[in-house]
Amino acid sequence: QVLLVESGGGLVQAGDSLRLSCVASGSIISSTDIAWYRQAPGKERELVAVVYTIDRINYGDFVKGRFTISRDNAKNTVSLQMNSLKPEDTAVYYCAARPAWTTLYIYWGQGTQVTVSS
């Protein structure tokens, strides 16, 4: 069983920055794809960013250069730096892990709330 714990959410104003962190139990960060998803009330869950084991990175179209995902294998942590936050970024942000033997994200954190006021 893999445990993912997110932190770093909060209430900020439009234009501010936040840094989210996802810490994984065990040394899995280097061997799994790690993604950040978000879900706003009444909306579908959407991909924010993903860092693959081969260090390729993808972002959701709405990110537009504002967010940066990074991985620190030594600390078993994946971070999401979010700049120029907008009210529409308000959501619960989840960290998810996909081991190499599956195509699914099967491990999920409990989520961290990000609220951006206008």
Secondary structure, 3 states (H helix, E strand, C coil): CCCEEEECCEEEECCCCEEEEEEECCCCHHHEEEEEEEECCCCCCEEEEEECCCCCEEECCCCCCCEEEEEEHHHCEEEEEECCCCHHHCEEEEEEEEECCCCCCCEECCCEEEEEEC
